[in-house]
Amino acid sequence: MIGYKPWPIGRRIVGLHQMTDAEASAIGWDEANYSCTEMTAVLVLDDGGWITASADPEQNRGGCLIGEMDGQEVYVWPQEK
């Protein structure tokens, strides 16, 4: 893991998709950890980096991205693989 730096400040989101097996493996998740990737969104950035949600700091499994838009709670659902 890279230490603190201002990334991703200034980056643009250029894509959104379901986490792939390759992406899950890249962060050290085995099949038991990423069995929920169908609900794990990956935000792709303009520098080639990506961001995803983890259930906890130890990255035990994927998580769901949530936000707020126009005063309403929204979920970030990726497209199917």
N, C-alpha and C positions, 0 to 999 in steps of 0.2 A: 504494500500500500504506500502511496506517495504521501508525504507529509503535507501540512497545510500550505496551500498557495491559493491565489484568487480564482483559480479555475473553478467553476465554469462561468464566472462573471464575464459578461461581454460576448459570450457564445450565443449562437442562435440554435433553436431546435429546428431540425430539418427533416425529421422522420419520427415515426412511432410504430412499433411493431411488437409482437409477442417475442419473449425471450427464446432464443434458439438454444439447442443443445451445446453448440460451440461457445456461445456467450456464457452459458451456465458453467461449462468446464473452465473457461478462462478465469472465473472468479473462485474456482475451487469447489463448486457444488457437484456432488455426485448425484446419481439418479434419485436417491432417497431425499436429497435436499431440494431438487428442482422438479419434483413431480407435480408441482403446482404452477409450472411456467405458463400454462394456458391462461393464467390470470396475471402474469407478471409482465408489466409494460416496460419497454426499453425506449427511452428518449434518446434519439441520435442527434449529435451536435455537429455543427459545421466544421469542426476541426477533426472529425473522425472518432471522437470520444463518445461515450454513452453513459447514461445514468439509469439506474433501476432502483426499485424499492426492495429493502430487505426487512424481514420480520423483526430483526434485532441486530445489535452491533456486531455480533459474532457471525452474522450472515448464515444463520441456520437454515433459512429457506426464503423464498421470494415473498414479496408483500404487494399490497395494492396501493397505487398512487391515488390520493384524493386531493381535492382542491375546492375552491369557491369561485363561482361565477354568478354575477348579478344577485348576490345574496343567497344563492342556493349551493348546497353541497353537491359536488360532482365527482364521479369516479372516472379515472383515465383508463379506458378499456382499449387494449390493442386490437389490431386486426388479426384474423386467424393467420397461422403460418402458411 
